[in-house]
Amino acid sequence: MIIIPVKEGENIERALKRFKRKFEKTGTMRELRSRQAFIKPSIKRREEIKHAIYVQKLQQEEE
């Protein structure tokens, strides 16, 4: 459970923004969306390899 202590005199929008940021960091929504559809392990692995190649290419261009 996420707890956001609201300080006295603090704007509610500011506290809501802190809550949203903290909630996003937990990754709950990302996990829910990923569970909506099953992805075969072979396809998941293929995507990971594709991403790793992309990142490696970016790092080589940077050097």
Number of C-alpha atoms within 10 A of each C-alpha: 4 8 7 11 9 13 9 6 6 9 10 11 9 11 15 13 11 15 16 11 11 14 14 12 11 11 10 10 12 11 10 10 9 10 10 8 8 8 11 9 9 9 10 12 12 12 12 12 12 12 12 12 12 11 11 12 11 11 10 8 7 7 5
